[in-house]
Amino acid sequence: MAVSGAAPKRLTPALMSSTLDYVRNDVRELRTASGLSQAALGAALGVSRQTVIAIETGRYDPSLPLAIRIARHFGRTVEEMFHVCQ
Amino acid sequence: MSANDGHRMSSGRRAVMAVCVVAAAAYAAIGIGRGSYGLAAVGALIMLGYAGLLTVLRHRSETAGLLGGAAEDERQQHIVLRASAASGQLLVAVLVVAMLVAVATGSSTAALLSGLCAVGGFSFMAFTWWYSRHA
C-alpha cells in the first residue's frame, strides 16, 4: 500500500500557537446562573472585579492555578469550563 | 488577602507611597540646599499631590490602583510586568537615539549616554541569562 509522501507535521510550540486560536470559557454563564456578581466572584476567587470581566470577555486567559480555582468554584473541571477554539 | 480588601495597605502601595514621600523630601532638600525655594515647593507638592491623587482614585480606576502599587492578582501583576518591560524598552530606545545624536554632534554627554546604554544592554543580557535558568 502506498504511503502518502507528506510527513506529518511535528507539533511545535509555534505551530500550536498558530492553530490554537483562542480559549472560550463559560464563566459568565455559570456566574449569572448562580446569581453571583462579578465583584462577588472576584472576592471568592481572590481576584479583582476587572480581572473577572477580562476573563469573561476573553481578554485574559487565566493561569492554570486560577483556572482550576474557577472550575472548582463552580464544581466543574477545567476542560468543562475552558474550550480551545481553532 | 482579598484583591478587594482596601482596608489594609499592601506592601506595593506602601512602597509607592514611600517613594513619593522620599522624592518629595528629596526635592525639598535639594531645592532648599540650592536656594531654589520654588523648585523645593513645586517638586514636593507634585510628588505629594501624585500620591494623594493615586490614593483618592485607587478604587475608581484600575489604572490608578496599579500605579499606586495595588497589583493584587495575576492579571494585574501581568499588566505591571508588561508595562515595566515596555517602558524599559522605550527608555533604552530613547537612550540609544540620544547617544547616537550626542556622538554625531560631539556633545559632552556622549560618554554618559553611552554608559547608560551599556548598563541597559548588559542588564538585559544578565536578566535574560538569569531568568532563562530560574523561570
Backbone of each chain as ProteinMPNN parsed JSONL, in Angstrom:
{"seq_chain_A": "MAVSGAAPKRLTPALMSSTLDYVRNDVRELRTASGLSQAALGAALGVSRQTVIAIETGRYDPSLPLAIRIARHFGRTVEEMFHVCQ", "coords_chain_A": {"N_chain_A": [[0.846, -1.184, 0.0], [0.521, 2.168, -0.872], [2.232, 4.795, 0.66], [1.416, 7.955, 1.871], [3.193, 10.8, 0.708], [3.581, 13.09, 2.194], [5.022, 14.077, 5.125], [3.945, 13.837, 8.529], [3.214, 16.838, 10.283], [5.365, 18.063, 12.748], [4.402, 18.783, 16.054], [5.081, 21.717, 17.02], [5.771, 24.393, 19.418], [5.314, 26.823, 18.07], [3.651, 26.051, 15.953], [1.494, 25.12, 17.42], [0.604, 27.486, 18.652], [-0.293, 28.804, 16.43], [-2.391, 27.288, 15.561], [-4.099, 26.952, 17.724], [-6.355, 29.072, 18.307], [-7.928, 30.656, 20.169], [-9.157, 30.712, 23.561], [-12.227, 29.828, 24.768], [-14.634, 30.467, 27.335], [-16.913, 29.422, 29.973], [-17.502, 31.086, 32.044], [-19.042, 33.431, 32.475], [-21.68, 32.543, 31.962], [-22.032, 30.557, 33.927], [-21.625, 32.056, 36.216], [-23.709, 33.956, 36.182], [-25.834, 32.208, 36.246], [-25.594, 31.221, 38.777], [-26.211, 33.409, 40.222], [-24.333, 35.27, 41.023], [-22.502, 38.294, 41.465], [-20.025, 40.058, 39.488], [-18.11, 41.188, 41.138], [-18.497, 39.737, 43.481], [-17.806, 37.163, 42.691], [-15.148, 37.644, 42.049], [-14.166, 38.279, 44.606], [-14.528, 35.823, 45.835], [-12.727, 34.297, 44.446], [-10.385, 35.567, 44.892], [-9.48, 37.572, 43.224], [-9.535, 40.638, 41.279], [-12.504, 42.58, 40.386], [-12.258, 43.589, 37.836], [-10.571, 41.748, 36.7], [-12.151, 39.471, 36.626], [-14.023, 40.37, 34.749], [-12.327, 40.632, 32.532], [-11.607, 37.974, 32.101], [-14.098, 36.823, 31.529], [-14.781, 38.114, 29.157], [-12.876, 37.185, 27.506], [-10.532, 38.527, 27.179], [-8.436, 37.995, 28.782], [-6.603, 35.15, 29.54], [-6.756, 32.946, 32.153], [-4.19, 31.845, 34.47], [-3.061, 28.437, 34.955], [-3.379, 27.572, 37.721], [-5.335, 29.491, 38.558], [-7.389, 28.96, 36.763], [-8.069, 26.388, 37.557], [-8.982, 26.959, 40.106], [-11.225, 28.5, 39.489], [-12.773, 26.624, 38.121], [-13.186, 24.693, 40.125], [-14.653, 26.243, 41.878], [-17.104, 26.369, 40.64], [-17.767, 23.751, 40.617], [-16.878, 22.215, 38.486], [-14.769, 20.7, 35.927], [-11.622, 21.854, 34.586], [-11.53, 21.439, 31.83], [-14.22, 21.317, 31.228], [-14.99, 23.908, 31.524], [-13.307, 25.594, 30.095], [-12.711, 26.06, 26.719], [-10.918, 25.18, 23.903], [-10.715, 26.926, 20.952], [-10.446, 26.692, 17.458]], "CA_chain_A": [[0.0, 0.0, 0.0], [1.329, 3.379, -0.975], [2.186, 5.701, 1.817], [1.398, 9.365, 1.466], [4.523, 11.385, 0.756], [3.693, 14.204, 3.134], [5.297, 13.663, 6.504], [3.105, 14.589, 9.472], [3.889, 17.995, 10.866], [5.693, 17.947, 14.162], [3.659, 19.799, 16.795], [5.998, 22.643, 17.72], [5.032, 25.478, 20.089], [4.883, 27.84, 17.103], [2.501, 25.511, 15.23], [0.37, 25.083, 18.358], [0.045, 28.818, 18.866], [-0.974, 29.263, 15.225], [-3.613, 26.532, 15.363], [-4.993, 27.171, 18.851], [-6.587, 30.5, 18.17], [-8.311, 31.313, 21.416], [-9.837, 29.872, 24.546], [-13.546, 30.351, 25.175], [-14.981, 29.894, 28.637], [-18.315, 29.515, 30.384], [-17.53, 31.733, 33.357], [-20.175, 34.355, 32.598], [-22.923, 31.781, 32.041], [-22.121, 29.898, 35.235], [-21.734, 33.075, 37.268], [-25.065, 34.516, 36.199], [-26.751, 31.134, 36.663], [-25.523, 31.06, 40.241], [-26.653, 34.656, 40.844], [-23.198, 35.994, 41.606], [-21.997, 39.475, 40.743], [-18.598, 39.917, 39.126], [-17.314, 41.523, 42.33], [-18.599, 38.631, 44.442], [-16.98, 36.055, 42.186], [-13.758, 38.054, 42.227], [-13.81, 38.141, 46.022], [-14.445, 34.391, 46.15], [-11.544, 33.725, 43.789], [-9.201, 36.324, 45.285], [-9.015, 38.438, 42.129], [-10.32, 41.866, 41.186], [-13.681, 42.543, 39.512], [-11.788, 43.818, 36.467], [-9.991, 40.5, 36.194], [-13.295, 38.612, 36.274], [-14.553, 40.891, 33.48], [-11.375, 40.309, 31.459], [-11.696, 36.531, 31.826], [-15.392, 36.553, 30.899], [-14.812, 38.629, 27.78], [-11.822, 36.529, 26.735], [-9.341, 39.378, 27.026], [-7.349, 37.442, 29.604], [-6.677, 33.72, 29.839], [-6.161, 32.777, 33.483], [-3.153, 30.828, 34.646], [-3.627, 27.125, 35.287], [-3.927, 27.549, 39.084], [-6.579, 30.259, 38.668], [-8.409, 28.23, 36.004], [-8.504, 25.282, 38.418], [-9.765, 27.565, 41.199], [-12.528, 28.888, 38.93], [-13.525, 25.397, 37.832], [-13.601, 24.1, 41.409], [-15.686, 27.103, 42.477], [-18.387, 26.03, 40.025], [-17.935, 22.301, 40.653], [-16.584, 21.659, 37.159], [-13.354, 20.52, 35.621], [-11.116, 22.926, 33.712], [-11.926, 21.137, 30.445], [-15.646, 21.604, 31.054], [-15.21, 25.359, 31.56], [-12.476, 26.308, 29.117], [-12.744, 25.34, 25.461], [-9.978, 25.703, 22.908], [-11.367, 27.098, 19.654], [-9.457, 26.866, 16.388]], "C_chain_A": [[0.891, 1.248, 0.0], [1.131, 4.26, 0.252], [2.233, 7.131, 1.307], [2.78, 9.985, 1.663], [4.683, 12.462, 1.815], [3.905, 13.685, 4.549], [4.417, 14.463, 7.455], [3.901, 15.718, 10.114], [4.154, 17.748, 12.343], [5.021, 19.092, 14.922], [4.616, 20.649, 17.621], [5.17, 23.704, 18.439], [4.513, 26.522, 19.107], [3.645, 27.361, 16.34], [1.276, 25.479, 16.138], [-0.25, 26.455, 18.515], [-0.665, 29.324, 17.623], [-2.282, 28.515, 15.016], [-4.607, 26.723, 16.501], [-5.271, 28.667, 18.93], [-6.935, 31.181, 19.487], [-9.023, 30.318, 22.32], [-11.142, 30.558, 24.945], [-13.867, 29.75, 26.534], [-16.44, 30.163, 28.99], [-18.475, 30.26, 31.706], [-18.762, 32.622, 33.501], [-21.486, 33.59, 32.764], [-23.094, 31.159, 33.425], [-22.272, 30.91, 36.367], [-23.152, 33.63, 37.34], [-26.081, 33.467, 36.641], [-26.732, 30.953, 38.176], [-25.828, 32.362, 40.974], [-25.545, 35.473, 41.489], [-22.902, 37.244, 40.788], [-20.528, 39.225, 40.4], [-17.711, 40.21, 40.332], [-17.331, 40.366, 43.329], [-17.764, 37.435, 43.987], [-15.499, 36.389, 42.347], [-13.302, 37.882, 43.663], [-13.65, 36.666, 46.392], [-13.176, 33.761, 45.585], [-10.26, 34.426, 44.204], [-8.609, 37.14, 44.155], [-9.927, 39.654, 42.063], [-11.525, 41.665, 40.262], [-13.255, 42.718, 38.058], [-11.196, 42.553, 35.861], [-11.092, 39.507, 35.834], [-13.877, 39.048, 34.93], [-13.636, 40.489, 32.33], [-11.421, 38.825, 31.104], [-12.993, 36.228, 31.082], [-15.421, 36.997, 29.441], [-13.703, 38.028, 26.921], [-10.591, 37.377, 26.514], [-8.16, 38.81, 27.794], [-7.609, 35.966, 29.849], [-5.999, 33.481, 31.184], [-5.054, 31.739, 33.482], [-3.823, 29.503, 35.022], [-4.138, 27.078, 36.733], [-5.241, 28.316, 39.223], [-7.706, 29.556, 37.911], [-8.948, 27.068, 36.847], [-9.38, 25.819, 39.555], [-11.157, 27.945, 40.704], [-13.386, 27.645, 38.714], [-14.03, 24.762, 39.125], [-14.714, 24.915, 42.058], [-17.063, 26.72, 41.936], [-18.624, 24.522, 39.98], [-17.733, 21.639, 39.303], [-15.105, 21.324, 37.064], [-12.919, 21.666, 34.703], [-11.573, 22.692, 32.275], [-13.394, 21.439, 30.189], [-15.902, 23.107, 30.974], [-14.468, 26.114, 30.471], [-12.359, 25.475, 27.849], [-11.79, 25.991, 24.468], [-10.683, 25.751, 21.562], [-10.305, 27.363, 18.597], [-9.979, 27.819, 15.319]], "O_chain_A": [[1.858, 1.358, 0.754], [0.031, 4.428, 0.779], [3.011, 7.458, 0.411], [3.452, 9.724, 2.661], [5.793, 12.72, 2.281], [3.078, 12.952, 5.093], [4.167, 15.644, 7.216], [5.08, 15.577, 10.439], [3.285, 17.286, 13.083], [5.067, 20.241, 14.482], [4.916, 20.332, 18.772], [3.999, 23.9, 18.114], [3.413, 27.048, 19.276], [2.714, 28.13, 16.101], [0.161, 25.768, 15.702], [-1.473, 26.594, 18.515], [-1.546, 30.178, 17.723], [-3.192, 29.034, 14.369], [-5.818, 26.666, 16.284], [-4.517, 29.424, 19.541], [-6.305, 32.168, 19.87], [-9.43, 29.237, 21.895], [-11.154, 31.704, 25.394], [-13.422, 28.646, 26.848], [-17.102, 31.01, 28.391], [-19.473, 30.083, 32.405], [-19.448, 32.578, 34.523], [-22.31, 33.944, 33.607], [-24.171, 31.228, 34.018], [-22.962, 30.653, 37.354], [-23.725, 33.757, 38.422], [-27.059, 33.781, 37.318], [-27.738, 30.576, 38.777], [-25.721, 32.427, 42.199], [-25.793, 36.271, 42.393], [-23.037, 37.245, 39.564], [-19.884, 38.322, 40.934], [-16.685, 39.559, 40.527], [-16.314, 40.052, 43.946], [-17.101, 36.782, 44.792], [-14.697, 35.537, 42.729], [-12.198, 37.403, 43.921], [-12.759, 36.3, 47.159], [-12.621, 32.823, 46.157], [-9.166, 33.945, 43.909], [-7.402, 37.38, 44.114], [-10.97, 39.692, 42.715], [-11.571, 40.724, 39.469], [-13.808, 42.086, 37.158], [-11.308, 42.318, 34.658], [-10.977, 38.783, 34.846], [-14.186, 38.215, 34.079], [-14.106, 40.057, 31.278], [-11.29, 38.461, 29.936], [-12.993, 35.464, 30.116], [-16.016, 36.332, 28.594], [-13.606, 38.333, 25.732], [-9.702, 37.001, 25.751], [-7.008, 39.117, 27.485], [-8.685, 35.575, 30.303], [-4.815, 33.774, 31.347], [-4.991, 30.872, 32.61], [-5.005, 29.466, 35.363], [-5.243, 26.584, 36.958], [-6.156, 27.866, 39.913], [-8.85, 29.554, 38.365], [-10.15, 26.803, 36.844], [-10.387, 25.21, 39.917], [-12.149, 27.742, 41.404], [-14.563, 27.614, 39.073], [-15.184, 24.34, 39.2], [-15.605, 24.363, 42.705], [-18.056, 26.741, 42.662], [-19.589, 24.068, 39.365], [-18.351, 20.615, 39.01], [-14.31, 21.609, 37.96], [-13.754, 22.358, 34.12], [-11.959, 23.634, 31.582], [-13.777, 21.777, 29.068], [-16.915, 23.535, 30.421], [-14.936, 27.143, 29.983], [-11.953, 24.314, 27.901], [-11.85, 27.197, 24.226], [-11.191, 24.736, 21.086], [-9.385, 28.152, 18.808], [-9.284, 28.087, 14.339]]}, "seq_chain_B": "MSANDGHRMSSGRRAVMAVCVVAAAAYAAIGIGRGSYGLAAVGALIMLGYAGLLTVLRHRSETAGLLGGAAEDERQQHIVLRASAASGQLLVAVLVVAMLVAVATGSSTAALLSGLCAVGGFSFMAFTWWYSRHA", "coords_chain_B": {"N_chain_B": [[-4.787, 37.757, 51.372], [-7.656, 39.384, 50.236], [-8.367, 40.513, 46.891], [-9.939, 42.701, 46.879], [-9.726, 43.939, 49.249], [-9.569, 46.826, 50.788], [-8.803, 47.955, 53.121], [-6.425, 47.332, 54.453], [-3.134, 48.399, 53.847], [-1.343, 47.389, 51.094], [1.907, 45.891, 50.53], [2.963, 46.793, 48.142], [1.552, 49.191, 47.707], [2.391, 50.596, 49.951], [5.094, 50.849, 49.313], [5.031, 52.455, 46.991], [3.873, 54.802, 48.005], [5.834, 55.456, 49.866], [8.017, 55.951, 48.184], [7.071, 58.22, 46.859], [6.887, 60.051, 48.989], [9.566, 60.144, 49.837], [10.732, 61.112, 47.492], [9.513, 63.621, 47.393], [10.606, 64.753, 49.687], [13.264, 64.744, 48.912], [13.23, 66.498, 46.72], [12.524, 68.822, 48.122], [14.702, 69.095, 49.899], [16.886, 69.335, 48.126], [16.116, 71.583, 46.678], [15.976, 73.545, 48.705], [18.601, 73.422, 49.591], [19.951, 74.415, 47.377], [19.003, 76.887, 47.282], [16.79, 77.291, 45.755], [13.798, 77.865, 46.227], [11.392, 77.693, 44.958], [11.634, 75.424, 43.328], [11.869, 73.566, 45.377], [9.35, 73.736, 46.649], [7.472, 73.304, 44.558], [8.312, 70.853, 43.428], [8.095, 69.113, 45.645], [5.374, 69.371, 46.182], [4.255, 68.364, 43.81], [4.982, 65.647, 43.922], [3.768, 64.823, 46.329], [1.153, 65.466, 45.728], [0.695, 63.72, 43.614], [0.83, 61.272, 44.951], [-1.369, 61.605, 46.622], [-3.429, 61.81, 44.749], [-3.381, 59.257, 43.571], [-4.161, 57.789, 45.779], [-6.751, 58.729, 46.252], [-8.059, 58.029, 43.875], [-7.839, 55.297, 43.666], [-9.807, 53.35, 44.031], [-11.583, 53.942, 42.079], [-10.45, 53.777, 39.601], [-8.803, 51.325, 37.763], [-6.32, 51.654, 36.627], [-5.214, 53.738, 38.156], [-5.09, 52.431, 40.585], [-3.215, 50.433, 39.989], [-0.985, 51.988, 39.35], [-0.587, 52.961, 41.842], [0.514, 50.834, 43.119], [-1.061, 48.649, 43.723], [-1.249, 45.939, 42.688], [-2.819, 43.11, 42.763], [-3.629, 40.658, 41.866], [-3.081, 37.942, 39.502], [-3.466, 38.817, 36.848], [-3.3, 41.604, 37.066], [-0.709, 41.836, 38.033], [0.568, 40.884, 35.803], [-0.042, 42.899, 33.983], [1.39, 45.049, 35.097], [3.956, 44.024, 34.848], [4.232, 43.847, 32.04], [3.895, 46.53, 31.37], [6.104, 47.601, 32.647], [8.17, 46.348, 31.224], [7.703, 47.348, 28.632], [8.07, 50.08, 29.099], [10.763, 50.071, 29.855], [11.973, 49.184, 27.482], [11.295, 51.262, 25.764], [12.619, 53.346, 27.029], [15.314, 52.554, 26.755], [15.51, 52.597, 23.979], [15.164, 55.341, 23.484], [17.397, 56.282, 24.827], [19.464, 55.163, 23.268], [19.071, 56.445, 20.805], [19.499, 59.092, 21.649], [22.141, 58.886, 22.473], [23.438, 58.313, 20.041], [22.905, 60.657, 18.652], [24.267, 62.437, 20.308], [26.892, 61.514, 20.023], [27.238, 61.958, 17.292], [27.058, 64.719, 17.153], [29.095, 65.501, 18.716], [28.681, 66.021, 21.383], [29.099, 66.732, 24.906], [27.806, 64.981, 26.512], [27.941, 62.483, 25.478], [29.553, 60.373, 26.469], [28.385, 59.794, 28.946], [25.797, 59.048, 28.129], [26.447, 56.843, 26.54], [27.422, 55.13, 28.499], [25.086, 54.716, 29.993], [23.536, 53.4, 28.077], [25.062, 51.099, 27.825], [24.724, 50.02, 30.366], [21.989, 49.453, 30.22], [21.957, 47.565, 28.097], [23.682, 45.488, 29.05], [22.418, 44.798, 31.448], [20.024, 43.801, 30.455], [20.965, 41.552, 29.089], [22.05, 40.129, 31.249], [19.786, 39.683, 32.905], [18.221, 38.217, 31.149], [19.78, 35.919, 30.909], [19.673, 35.082, 33.597], [16.899, 34.65, 34.105], [16.374, 32.731, 32.195], [17.344, 30.522, 33.348], [16.121, 30.337, 35.776], [13.398, 30.668, 35.595]], "CA_chain_B": [[-5.627, 38.956, 51.364], [-8.512, 39.506, 49.068], [-7.993, 41.582, 45.961], [-10.791, 43.866, 47.083], [-9.561, 44.429, 50.593], [-8.944, 48.132, 50.703], [-8.552, 48.495, 54.455], [-5.006, 47.196, 54.768], [-2.295, 48.877, 52.755], [-0.463, 46.327, 50.636], [3.319, 46.275, 50.507], [3.175, 47.578, 46.924], [1.062, 50.56, 47.936], [3.292, 51.238, 50.919], [6.342, 51.18, 48.616], [4.796, 53.609, 46.109], [3.692, 55.985, 48.855], [7.143, 55.784, 50.454], [8.838, 56.559, 47.122], [6.558, 59.578, 46.634], [7.261, 60.904, 50.126], [11.024, 60.322, 49.787], [11.025, 62.004, 46.361], [9.099, 64.968, 47.803], [11.619, 65.235, 50.634], [14.493, 64.987, 48.148], [13.018, 67.766, 46.004], [12.548, 69.915, 49.097], [16.069, 69.256, 50.425], [17.758, 69.846, 47.06], [15.691, 72.948, 46.384], [16.397, 74.433, 49.805], [20.062, 73.431, 49.59], [20.447, 75.265, 46.284], [18.363, 78.195, 47.379], [15.676, 77.368, 44.809], [12.634, 77.525, 47.036], [10.317, 77.322, 44.032], [11.83, 74.009, 42.998], [11.57, 72.785, 46.579], [7.913, 73.702, 46.914], [6.726, 72.71, 43.441], [8.69, 69.434, 43.332], [7.497, 68.365, 46.752], [3.912, 69.364, 46.012], [3.904, 67.459, 42.707], [5.104, 64.258, 44.37], [2.736, 64.564, 47.337], [-0.122, 65.507, 45.02], [0.585, 62.47, 42.854], [0.492, 60.223, 45.925], [-2.751, 61.832, 47.065], [-4.32, 61.501, 43.63], [-3.457, 57.799, 43.458], [-4.922, 57.285, 46.927], [-8.168, 59.08, 46.075], [-8.642, 57.388, 42.688], [-7.47, 53.881, 43.54], [-10.998, 52.491, 43.944], [-12.387, 54.337, 40.925], [-9.759, 53.467, 38.354], [-7.836, 50.234, 37.901], [-5.008, 52.21, 36.286], [-4.707, 54.455, 39.333], [-4.75, 51.414, 41.582], [-1.963, 49.771, 39.6], [0.095, 52.975, 39.512], [-0.377, 53.087, 43.276], [1.17, 49.636, 43.656], [-2.037, 47.676, 44.206], [-1.419, 44.812, 41.753], [-3.051, 42.057, 43.749], [-3.917, 39.336, 41.299], [-2.101, 37.596, 38.466], [-3.624, 39.662, 35.65], [-2.78, 42.936, 37.363], [0.753, 41.723, 38.082], [0.987, 40.737, 34.41], [-0.13, 44.233, 33.373], [2.517, 45.84, 35.598], [5.171, 43.465, 34.246], [4.291, 44.251, 30.624], [4.105, 47.979, 31.327], [7.503, 47.841, 33.025], [9.011, 45.922, 30.106], [7.531, 48.299, 27.522], [8.718, 51.339, 29.49], [12.203, 49.851, 29.799], [12.39, 49.126, 26.073], [11.194, 52.62, 25.217], [13.696, 54.14, 27.639], [16.585, 52.175, 26.125], [15.477, 53.1, 22.596], [15.402, 56.79, 23.542], [18.803, 56.456, 25.216], [20.326, 54.837, 22.133], [18.948, 57.552, 19.835], [20.161, 60.267, 22.23], [23.595, 58.63, 22.454], [23.91, 58.453, 18.656], [22.87, 62.092, 18.335], [25.349, 63.075, 21.068], [28.169, 61.142, 19.387], [27.311, 62.612, 15.982], [27.239, 66.169, 17.298], [30.254, 65.75, 19.569], [28.23, 66.573, 22.66], [29.851, 66.255, 26.078], [27.019, 63.956, 27.205], [28.042, 61.21, 24.747], [30.115, 59.319, 27.32], [27.363, 59.436, 29.936], [24.721, 58.311, 27.452], [26.989, 55.533, 26.15], [27.446, 54.32, 29.713], [23.72, 54.316, 30.33], [23.147, 52.386, 27.083], [25.763, 49.861, 28.18], [24.032, 49.465, 31.541], [20.74, 48.864, 29.722], [22.237, 46.352, 27.315], [24.242, 44.413, 29.884], [21.412, 44.324, 32.411], [19.084, 42.963, 29.707], [21.627, 40.247, 28.871], [22.191, 39.431, 32.526], [18.478, 39.215, 33.371], [17.796, 37.147, 30.25], [20.52, 34.726, 31.35], [19.182, 34.67, 34.928], [15.535, 34.1, 34.045], [16.342, 31.51, 31.383], [17.733, 29.409, 34.23], [15.34, 30.292, 37.013], [11.951, 30.863, 35.395]], "C_chain_B": [[-6.444, 39.009, 50.093], [-8.067, 40.657, 48.19], [-8.795, 42.842, 46.23], [-10.667, 44.434, 48.482], [-8.83, 45.763, 50.558], [-8.562, 48.702, 52.054], [-7.084, 48.403, 54.84], [-4.193, 47.632, 53.568], [-1.325, 47.774, 52.371], [0.982, 46.825, 50.607], [3.628, 47.106, 49.267], [2.736, 49.017, 47.1], [1.958, 51.307, 48.901], [4.572, 51.693, 50.217], [6.155, 52.41, 47.731], [4.639, 54.881, 46.92], [5.037, 56.424, 49.455], [8.036, 56.459, 49.419], [8.39, 57.997, 46.879], [6.998, 60.52, 47.755], [8.771, 61.173, 50.113], [11.404, 61.271, 48.646], [10.645, 63.444, 46.7], [10.142, 65.562, 48.751], [12.921, 65.567, 49.91], [14.392, 66.291, 47.372], [13.169, 68.938, 46.964], [13.978, 70.167, 49.578], [16.991, 69.855, 49.372], [17.428, 71.304, 46.752], [16.158, 73.915, 47.448], [17.922, 74.557, 49.824], [20.64, 74.334, 48.517], [19.847, 76.661, 46.323], [17.23, 78.377, 46.391], [14.407, 76.936, 45.541], [11.428, 77.154, 46.167], [10.403, 75.853, 43.667], [11.462, 73.128, 44.193], [10.066, 72.627, 46.771], [7.162, 72.96, 45.808], [7.038, 71.213, 43.335], [8.04, 68.608, 44.412], [5.985, 68.279, 46.592], [3.485, 68.403, 44.905], [3.931, 66.016, 43.194], [4.023, 63.907, 45.397], [1.343, 64.571, 46.699], [-0.369, 64.234, 44.229], [0.182, 61.322, 43.789], [-0.951, 60.365, 46.385], [-3.754, 61.462, 45.988], [-4.491, 59.978, 43.479], [-4.292, 57.208, 44.585], [-6.416, 57.538, 46.731], [-8.809, 58.251, 44.962], [-8.484, 55.869, 42.665], [-8.67, 52.944, 43.457], [-11.849, 52.807, 42.719], [-11.763, 53.885, 39.616], [-8.74, 52.36, 38.598], [-6.428, 50.746, 37.608], [-4.397, 52.93, 37.478], [-4.3, 53.466, 40.419], [-3.422, 50.748, 41.269], [-0.784, 50.728, 39.734], [0.422, 53.167, 40.989], [0.183, 51.832, 43.924], [0.215, 48.559, 44.124], [-2.3, 46.589, 43.171], [-1.563, 43.549, 42.585], [-3.561, 40.763, 43.166], [-3.023, 39.134, 40.071], [-2.226, 38.461, 37.224], [-3.033, 41.038, 35.894], [-1.258, 42.91, 37.466], [1.32, 41.582, 36.669], [0.981, 42.094, 33.697], [1.076, 45.074, 33.795], [3.824, 45.353, 34.978], [5.327, 43.921, 32.802], [4.542, 45.749, 30.498], [5.554, 48.314, 31.667], [8.428, 47.485, 31.865], [8.923, 46.918, 28.952], [8.217, 49.626, 27.837], [10.234, 51.215, 29.4], [12.716, 49.844, 28.368], [12.346, 50.514, 25.439], [12.337, 53.487, 25.739], [15.039, 53.836, 26.977], [16.631, 52.683, 24.686], [15.774, 54.596, 22.561], [16.868, 57.061, 23.89], [19.741, 56.212, 24.035], [20.282, 55.959, 21.1], [19.689, 58.784, 20.356], [21.676, 60.102, 22.2], [24.151, 58.829, 21.047], [23.945, 59.926, 18.244], [24.025, 62.8, 19.034], [26.706, 62.768, 20.451], [28.33, 61.893, 18.071], [27.592, 64.104, 16.11], [28.429, 66.52, 18.182], [29.885, 66.347, 20.914], [29.011, 65.96, 23.819], [29.086, 65.162, 26.825], [27.153, 62.581, 26.554], [28.545, 60.079, 25.646], [29.092, 58.842, 28.347], [26.261, 58.59, 29.29], [25.198, 56.935, 27.0], [27.022, 54.613, 27.356], [26.065, 53.83, 30.097], [23.204, 53.257, 29.363], [23.793, 51.046, 27.42], [25.105, 49.196, 29.387], [22.738, 48.784, 31.099], [20.977, 47.557, 28.993], [22.732, 45.208, 28.178], [23.223, 43.91, 30.908], [20.389, 43.45, 31.701], [19.686, 41.572, 29.472], [21.678, 39.452, 30.167], [20.847, 38.879, 33.007], [17.936, 38.119, 32.458], [18.481, 35.842, 30.639], [19.937, 34.185, 32.658], [17.814, 33.992, 34.803], [15.436, 32.871, 33.152], [16.718, 30.299, 32.221], [16.816, 29.278, 35.425], [13.846, 30.481, 36.8], [11.333, 29.632, 34.744]], "O_chain_B": [[-5.951, 38.706, 49.006], [-7.479, 41.633, 48.654], [-8.377, 43.936, 45.85], [-11.431, 45.323, 48.859], [-7.622, 45.818, 50.327], [-8.05, 49.819, 52.13], [-6.557, 49.307, 55.488], [-4.504, 47.292, 52.427], [-0.574, 47.278, 53.21], [1.238, 48.028, 50.654], [4.453, 48.017, 49.32], [3.437, 49.948, 46.703], [2.253, 52.487, 48.712], [5.079, 52.782, 50.486], [7.004, 53.302, 47.712], [5.201, 55.919, 46.572], [5.33, 57.617, 49.537], [8.733, 57.424, 49.732], [9.221, 58.89, 46.711], [7.429, 61.645, 47.5], [9.202, 62.301, 50.351], [12.279, 62.122, 48.802], [11.362, 64.379, 46.342], [10.511, 66.73, 48.628], [13.597, 66.541, 50.243], [15.327, 67.091, 47.355], [13.85, 69.918, 46.665], [14.416, 71.315, 49.656], [17.776, 70.759, 49.661], [18.314, 72.141, 46.587], [16.678, 74.986, 47.136], [18.467, 75.639, 50.041], [21.689, 74.949, 48.712], [20.158, 77.507, 45.485], [16.75, 79.494, 46.201], [14.003, 75.775, 45.472], [10.556, 76.396, 46.591], [9.408, 75.128, 43.685], [10.828, 72.084, 44.039], [9.572, 71.529, 47.023], [6.324, 72.1, 46.082], [6.128, 70.4, 43.17], [7.497, 67.536, 44.147], [5.387, 67.232, 46.84], [2.478, 67.708, 45.037], [3.012, 65.247, 42.914], [3.435, 62.827, 45.343], [0.469, 63.79, 47.078], [-1.49, 63.729, 44.175], [-0.687, 60.513, 43.463], [-1.669, 59.375, 46.523], [-4.798, 60.875, 46.272], [-5.601, 59.484, 43.286], [-5.037, 56.25, 44.382], [-7.243, 56.669, 47.01], [-9.956, 57.82, 45.083], [-8.954, 55.22, 41.731], [-8.57, 51.861, 42.88], [-12.736, 52.032, 42.361], [-12.467, 53.637, 38.637], [-7.921, 52.442, 39.514], [-5.462, 50.333, 38.251], [-3.216, 52.76, 37.779], [-3.284, 53.649, 41.089], [-2.602, 50.523, 42.159], [0.294, 50.332, 40.178], [1.553, 53.492, 41.349], [0.314, 51.769, 45.147], [0.619, 47.646, 44.845], [-3.452, 46.342, 42.814], [-0.576, 42.982, 43.053], [-3.899, 39.847, 43.915], [-2.303, 40.043, 39.659], [-1.22, 38.808, 36.605], [-2.343, 41.583, 35.032], [-0.59, 43.851, 37.038], [2.402, 42.087, 36.369], [1.879, 42.4, 32.913], [1.708, 45.729, 32.965], [4.691, 46.153, 34.625], [6.41, 44.331, 32.384], [5.301, 46.191, 29.636], [6.157, 49.196, 31.056], [9.358, 48.23, 31.556], [9.939, 47.288, 28.365], [8.859, 50.226, 26.975], [10.913, 52.128, 28.932], [13.761, 50.423, 28.07], [13.238, 50.893, 24.68], [12.943, 54.257, 24.993], [15.808, 54.748, 26.673], [17.674, 53.148, 24.224], [16.537, 55.066, 21.717], [17.497, 57.953, 23.321], [20.695, 56.962, 23.826], [21.317, 56.377, 20.582], [20.414, 59.442, 19.61], [22.407, 61.056, 21.935], [25.207, 59.439, 20.873], [24.878, 60.382, 17.583], [24.686, 63.654, 18.443], [27.568, 63.642, 20.362], [29.408, 62.401, 17.764], [28.283, 64.685, 15.273], [28.738, 67.695, 18.377], [30.668, 67.083, 21.516], [29.511, 64.839, 23.735], [29.658, 64.487, 27.681], [26.549, 61.616, 27.021], [28.029, 58.963, 25.593], [28.949, 57.643, 28.587], [25.85, 57.561, 29.828], [24.443, 55.965, 27.066], [26.685, 53.434, 27.245], [25.889, 52.673, 30.48], [22.514, 52.323, 29.772], [23.161, 49.994, 27.316], [24.947, 47.976, 29.432], [22.426, 47.678, 31.542], [20.292, 46.563, 29.235], [22.255, 44.081, 28.052], [23.178, 42.714, 31.198], [19.927, 42.461, 32.269], [19.013, 40.554, 29.632], [21.388, 38.256, 30.187], [20.774, 37.739, 33.465], [17.269, 37.196, 32.925], [17.845, 34.79, 30.694], [19.734, 32.98, 32.805], [17.602, 32.899, 35.328], [14.529, 32.055, 33.318], [16.432, 29.166, 31.834], [16.741, 28.208, 36.03], [13.092, 30.452, 37.773], [10.128, 29.605, 34.496]]}, "name": "protein", "num_of_chains": 2, "seq": "MAVSGAAPKRLTPALMSSTLDYVRNDVRELRTASGLSQAALGAALGVSRQTVIAIETGRYDPSLPLAIRIARHFGRTVEEMFHVCQMSANDGHRMSSGRRAVMAVCVVAAAAYAAIGIGRGSYGLAAVGALIMLGYAGLLTVLRHRSETAGLLGGAAEDERQQHIVLRASAASGQLLVAVLVVAMLVAVATGSSTAALLSGLCAVGGFSFMAFTWWYSRHA"}
